[in-house]
């Protein structure tokens, strides 16, 4: 899980819009985006550890030849986008919240599309 909160904040600043909605979206099928606690790194490892136990990479019933069916399922469960309102040029995240890119099949080069509305 890669904290991309600073990049999200920069996108809002660069938009020069005081209020609105930030939408982040990834076009990849084996990663996801989420908002979660950013104060304690154990939250990230707990999330990833639980997802690994819930959806192991080598499940006997998986048929996908690239052996990354687990990453596709995790991506669908976590989701491919987040939407965050902002006011006065600042994201309206909670005190302990951060925006994360969740890599389930990497490391790989990823791109996050940004829309400031």
N, C-alpha and C positions, 0 to 999 in steps of 0.2 A: 504494500500500500504506500503510494507516493503522495505526500502532502503537496497539493497544488494550490493551496489557499492563496499564497502570495501572487501567483500568476493570475488567479481569478480577481484578486484585488487590483492588480495592475490593469487588467482589462477594463474594469469599471473606471479607474482613474483616467486612463487614456481616452475613454469615451467622452469625457467632459460632461456627461449627463448627471445632474444632481440626484435624480430619483428614477427608479425603474426596476427592471428585472434582468438578471443575468442568467442565461441558459448556456450550459456546457453539455456537449454531446460528443460521443466517440463513435466513429464508424466501424470500429473493430468488433469482432464477434467473440473474442476471448479475453476481454478486459471489461472493466466496468467503472462507474463513477458513483460515489456515495458521499454522504456527509456523516461524520461521526466525531467522537471525542478526539481532540488533538493535544491534550495535556499529558496523558500517560501512554507511552508507547506500547504498554502491555495490551491495550485495547486492540491495536492493530494486529499484534501476534495472536491474540485470543480469537479475533474474527477469522483470520486466515487459517489458524489451526482447526477451528470448528468446521469451516468449509471443507478443509482437507479430509476431516473425519467423516463428514456428512456425505461428501461426494469424492471418493478416492479416484485417483488418476486411472488405475487399472481395475475397473469393474468388469467382471466376466461378461456381462450382458452388453457392454458398449461395443459397437460395430465400426465406428469411425476409424478409418485406416491410419490417420495421423496420431492416434492415441492421445487426443486432447479433448475428447468428449466432455470430460470433467470441466474444462475451462469454458466450453460453450454453455454448459448448464449453470455454472457459477455466474457467468456474465448475464445470463437471462434473469437469474434470481436477484442479483445486485442491481441490475439496470444499467442502461447506457447513457443516462442523462441525469443532471440535477438542475434545479431551478432555484435561484436565490434572489429575493428582493434586495434592493439597496436604497438607502436614503442618505441624503447629504453626501453622496459620493462614497459611502461605506456600506459594505455588505452587512445585511441584518442577520448575521450568524449569532447563535447563542455564545455565551462566554467561553465554553469549552469546545465549540464546534470547529471543524476544519473540513475542507473539501479534499477528497482522495481519489486518485486514479488507482484502481485495483488491478494489478497484473496477475493474470491466472495462467499465462502460457508464455513466459518469457525468461529472461528479459528480451524485449523486442522494442523497436522504435514505434512509438504511439503518437497519434495526433488527436488533440481535443479541439473541436470546433467551438467557437465562442460567438454568442449573439448577445448584444446589449440592447435591450428594448426599453 
